[in-house]
Amino acid sequence: MAVEIRFTAASVAKVRFAVSPLGETVLALRILLGTAGHAVHQPWARRARPLLAGERELPLLRALIAGSLPSFLFPVPQERLPSMSTELELLRATGEAFFRREYGAVLGVPGEEVPEPAAVLPRLSEALHRCHELLIAPQWGRMRAVLEADVGRRALTLVDGGVQALFAELHRDIAWDGGQLVVHGRRTPNSAYTVDAGGHGLVLLPSVFNWPNVGVDKSPVTAASIRYPAVGVGLLWEPPSQELTGLAPVLGHTRTAVLAALAEPLTTAALAGRLGITPSAVSQHLGALRGAGLVSTQRKGRTALHLRTERANHLLGDSAP
């Protein structure tokens, strides 16, 4: 089944990227509820699934997420990296007519039996917030680093080769065809869905938990959107090497994680994002590691780049990622 996203010259100019913590939370829950997911996510799922058992709104989550996904669960981000609370505000603001149509279609409920949005959306929002804090937030630093690195890579492709080159490398099921973007197979006269990007453009969202698939919002209210698999997801759930595991009780888990991340030069802000801690905390850890000769820092203008030293490489057995 193909989905055609139709573009005008104006909508092509409005192609942009965003990262969605709400979308990742919903897709993660879908994996934990046993209805989707790739084997690459199983190490995470085995650890996370028992944590979900105590969620009091589990019946509501199962009803809305275990099967087809209503579009109101995926409000299109209005900025590149919104907070979870910002996205939940968009969810709670879902229009009544749109909510009733999507809820009824997913649950097979006649229109007159669909509950009022006010009876569902606040409960759903609170449940998704709890699930995010419990299941996603502890991993969000690493996840965000993967997602933002993917956005950076795609942005370079867009600059070097234009929109056609960008779409060509997103996913094997995505093709640019004469001013239309065709998703999930070749375009046919009997395509089930046509999406008009219109004046709102298209938002491209790299995803961890939709990996390795591509997904299209078939009922957009504003901009059209595509979730595509981010590069590097396979490395997210790999266990730490034995050297790192043995070093953590000595240096502490955070400083060990800093050393592991500094196999490549990173700024303080990038390290903070990757590890999910504040820049000031990163600076304190870097100071201690620099004092021990394990990290070197090079300054250029207002930017400081950090890299672990050869002494740190020897300490890690030259095998840290």
Secondary structure, 3 states (H helix, E strand, C coil): CCEEEECCHHHHCCCEECCCHHHHHHHHHHHHCCCCCCHHHHHHHHHHHHHHCCCCCHHHHHHHHCCCCCHHHCCCCCCCCCCHHHHHHHHHCCCHHHHHHHHHHHHCCCHHHCCCHHHHHHHHHHHHHHHHHHHHHHHHHHHHHHHHHHHHHHHHHHHHHHHHHHHHHHCCCEEEECCEEEECCCCCCCCCEEEECCCCCEEEEEECCCCCCCEECCCCCCCEEEEEECCCHHHCCCCCCHHHHHHHHHHCHHHHHHHHHCCCCEEHHHHHHHHCCCHHHHHHHHHHHHHCCCEEEEEECCEEEEEECHHHHHHCCCCCC
